[in-house]
Amino acid sequence: MNQTLLKPRQTIIIGYSGGPDSTYLLHALKAVQAELNLTLIAAHLDHQWRENSANDVEFCRNETEKLGVAFMFKKAAELDVAIKPNGSKEELGRKLRRAFFSQVAKEYNADAIALGHHADDQMETFFIRLMRGTTLSGLTGMKELEGSYIRPLLHLSKEEIIKYLEKHRIKFLIDPTNNSDAYLRNRIRLQVLPILQQTDDRFSSNLLRAMDHLQQAEDLLDTITQRELTQCLSDAGLDINKLISHPTYLVKRILLAWLITHKVPFTPSDGFLNEMIRFMKQQTTKKQHPLHEQWMLQKTGQCVQIKKATPSSLLPSQSY
C-alpha cells in the first residue's frame, strides 16, 4: 500500500464491498491506523441488484465490527440523488457509489475517500478507454490522488492481494457477476488480458510501464498548456490570434484549461471544442455565441471572454 497518500489524524472513508480488493484495503489501513492516528469509516452501498445482497451487508458489518472500524451502509433506493441511467449498469453503480461515499464523507467531514483499485483494474481501464477513443490523459489511467479520492493499491496486482488474504486467512466475498460476460470490464479481464499475458509474460509489467511513460508525457503537456494559456490571456480576455497560432491539439488543451480555470460547466468533446474554435475564427459581426444554458462566449476585438448567458443569447447557435 502506498502510505505516502496518508497523513496523520485524517478521517478516511473506505469504499468497502466485502470483495478481496476492498477487504485488503480495509486491513491495510487498519494496520497503520494507530501509527497515524486515523479515523476509519467503512462505507457499503447495497445496490439491491441481487436477491441476497443483504447477506453482503451483514458480512461487511461483522468484519468491520471485528476490526473495530465504524460501518455505514445504505440501500441505493434510499439515496437522495438524481442520477440518469444513461450508461451501462456498471457505470450507474459507480455513480451511485460515488454519490453515497460523498454523502458519508460530508457527514463525517472526512479528509479522503479510499478505493481499492489495483494494477489489474488499471490495465482493464486502459483498454476500456482505448476502445472508447479516449484522449492521452485517459490512457494514463486512474490516479492515486484524484480530488478527495485516494487509491493506495494501484501498484499491487490482484494476485498479490489474493495471496495475502489467503495467507492470513482473511475472509472476503466473491461477486458472482465477476464472471459474467455482460460487462465490458469482465470481457477484457477474462478474455483479452489472459491472451496478451500468454503472448508475452512481460505484458502486464510492460503495459504499466508504458502507462507511466504516458503520464510523464501528459504532465509535460500540462505544463506547456498552462504556460501557453498564461501567454494568451490579457485583461481583455483570451487572445484569439495567439491561441490559434498553436497546433490544433494544443489549442484544444488550452481551451479546456481556460474553461476549467473559469469553473464553467461543460461536457468536453471534440465537437464542443471545434464549435468554440469555429466561432473564434469566424470573420463576421457576430459577437456572442451560446455554448451552455449558463454561459456563452463574447468577442471584443481579437479577444474572447466567458460571460454569463443572457436570455437573448440562448437562441439556437449558428451553424458554420
N, C-alpha and C positions, 0 to 999 in steps of 0.2 A: 504494500500500500504506500502511496506517495504521501508521506506525513507532512511534507512542506506545504500542503494545501490547508493544513490545520493550524489554528492559532490558539494560544491558551485562553481559557474561560469563554470559549464560544458555545453558543447553543446551536445544535445541529439537528435538523430533521433528516431522518433516514428513510428513503423510499424502500419499504420492506414488503415484499410479496410472499416471502417464505421460500422462494426458489434458491438455488445454490449461490447465485451471484449476490443477491441482497443479504443472504444469510452470512456469507463470508464477510461482507462489508460491515454488517451488524457486529460480528465478533471482533473484527479488526479494530473498529472504533471503540468497542468496549475495552479492548486490551490497552488502549492508550488514554482512556477516559480519566483515570486518576492522575496520571502524569501531567496531563494538560488541563485538568480541572474542567472537563467538558460536561455540558448538559445535553443528554441524548434523548430524542423522542422518535420512536419508530412509528411511521405513518403507513397505514394499509388501506387501500381503496378496494371495496368489494364491488366489482362491475356487475355481479349477478348474471353473468352470461352462462354460467354452469349451474345445474341444479344443486350441486354440493359445495358451492362457493363458500357457504357459511362455515364449512369444515376448515377451510383455509384460514378464516378469521380466527377461529378457536386455536388452531395450531400456532399462529403468529402471536396470539395473546399469551399462550402458555410459554412459548420460547422466550419472549421478552420478559415475562414475569420471572423466569428462572435467572435471567441475567440482571434483573433489577433495572430494566430500561422502561421508561414510560411508553405506553402504547396508545395510539389514536387510530380509530378506524371510522369509516363512513361508507354507506352504500351510495353508489353512483346516482341513484334516483333521488337521493336526498341533497345532492349538490345544488346550490342556488346559483347556477351558471347557465348562460345561453350559448351552447356550442352547436353549430350546424354540422351535421354529419356529411360533409362534402368531400370526404376522402375515404380511405379504407377503414375497416373496423379496427385495424391495428392503430391507425392514426387517430381515430376517435378515442380509443383507450388511452393513448399517450396524452391527448389534450385534457381528458378528464382527470388523469392522474396529476398533471401539471397544475390544474386548477385546484385540486384538493391539497397538494403539497403547499401551494402558495397560501391557501387559507390557513393551514396549520402553522406555517412559518409566520404569518401575520399575527395569529393568536398568541404565539409564544415569543414574538419579537426575535425570531431566530436569525442567526448570522449567516447560515448556509443550509442548503438542501443537498444531501449526499446521495448520489445514484450509483448503482452497482455495475455500470457498463465496463466491459473489459476489452482486451485486444481483439478477440474474435468478433465482438459486436462492431468494433471499429472497421474491420475488414468487410463485414457484411454491409455496413453503412456506405463504404466506398463504392461497392458495386451497385447498390440501390441508387445512389446519387448519379453514378456514371450512366446507368440505364435511363435515367430521367433527364439527362443532358444538363447537368449542373455546371456551375462555374468552377474556376480554380479554387476559390475559397471553399466550396462544397466538397471538393475532392480531398481537402486536408482533414476531413472527418470531424468527429466530436472533439471538443476542447476539454481539457482538465478543469479549467475555470471558465465559466460562462455566466456572467451576471452573478446571481446568488447560488448557482448550481456548481457543485464540485463533483468530479469523477476520479476518485483516488485509485481506481483499479485498472485504468486504461493500459497499463504496461504489463498486466497479468493475463495469462491465457486461461481459457476455460479449463483446460486440462490441469493447470496448476491449482486452480480453485477447487476443483473436484477432489484432487489428490489430498489437499489439505483437510477438507471436510471429512473425507473418509478416514484419513489417518487419525484424526482427533474424534472420530465417531460423533460428528455433529449432524443432527437431523436436518433435512430440508425437504421441500416439496418439489414434485415434478409436474409441470403443467402439461396435461395431455394434449394440448393444442400445439405443443412444440414440434410434433411430428406431422402436423397437418400441412399438406401442400397448398392449402387455400391461401396461405400468406406468402407474399413475395420474399420476405426475410427468411422464412423457413426453407423455401426452394433454393435460395442462394446457399444457405448453410448446409443443407442436406445433399444438394446435387452439384452445385458449381464449385464450391471451395474444396471438397474432397478430391475432385478430379484434378484441380490445379495443384493440390498438395502431392498427389500421386505422380503428376508430371515432373515435379521438381520439389524435393523435400525441403528446399530452402525458400519455397514460395512465401510462407507466412512471414518470416523474418524480413525477406526482401521487399514485400509489399509494404510492411510497416515502415521500413527504412525509406522507401520511395515516398510514402505519405509525409514523412518527416521532412524530406527534401522539398516537397510541395509547400509545406508550411513555412519553410525558410524563404521560399520564393514569394509566398503570399505576404510575409512580414516585410520583405524588401519593397514589394509593390505598394504596400500600405504606407510605408514611409515616403515613397516617391509621390504617392497620391496626395497625402497631407501637405507635402511641400508645394506641389503644383497648385493645389486648391488655394493655399495662402497667397500665392503669387497672382492668382486670377481674381482675388477679392479686392474690393475697394469700398469706400464709403457709399458709392453709387450702386453697389451690388456685385454680381458676378460678371466679369468682363468677357463678352461673347467671343471677341476676336482672339483673345489669349486662350480661351477654352478650346475653341475648335482648331487651333493650330496644333494641338496634340493628336496623336494617333487615336482612332475611334475607340479602341479598347480602353485607353487611359481617360478619354473624355467621359465615358460611362462610369468609370470608377470615381472620377472627380464629382460627377453629378450625384452619385449615390452618397458620397461622403458629405456633400453640401446639404442634401436633404436630411441626412441623419443629424448633422450639426444643428439644423433648424427644428429637429424633432417633429417633423410633419408626418402624418400617417400616409403610407403608400404601400402598394404591393409591387415589389421590384420585378420587372420583366424586360426583355429586350424591346418589346413593343412599346412599353411605357417610356423607356429611356429614348427610343428613337423618336417618339412623338415630341418629347421635350427638345431634342436636337433640331428637328424639322422647324419647330416654332422659332427657335433662336436664329436659325439660318434664313428664315423667310424674309424677303425684302418687300414687305408690304406695310401699310399703315396700321395693321392690326397690332395693338399694344398689349392686349391681355389674352390669356389662354387658360381656361379652367382645366385642371387635371384631377381635381378631387372636390368633393362637396364642401370641404372646409378650406381649401386653399387653391391659389392659382399662380401663374407666372405673369409678371408685368415688366415690359420693356421700357427702359428710359435711355434713349440714345443707343449706345452699344453695350449697355449693361442690362442685366435682368435680375429681378428680385422676386422673392417669395412673398406673396401678400394673402391676407385673408380673403376668401371668396365673397363676392357681393352677389345679391340676387340677379342682377343683370348679367353677371359673368357666368352664371350657371346654365346658360344655353348650350345646346349640343356643340361640341368642339368642331372646328373647321377641319375638313379633310384636305390634305396637301397632295 
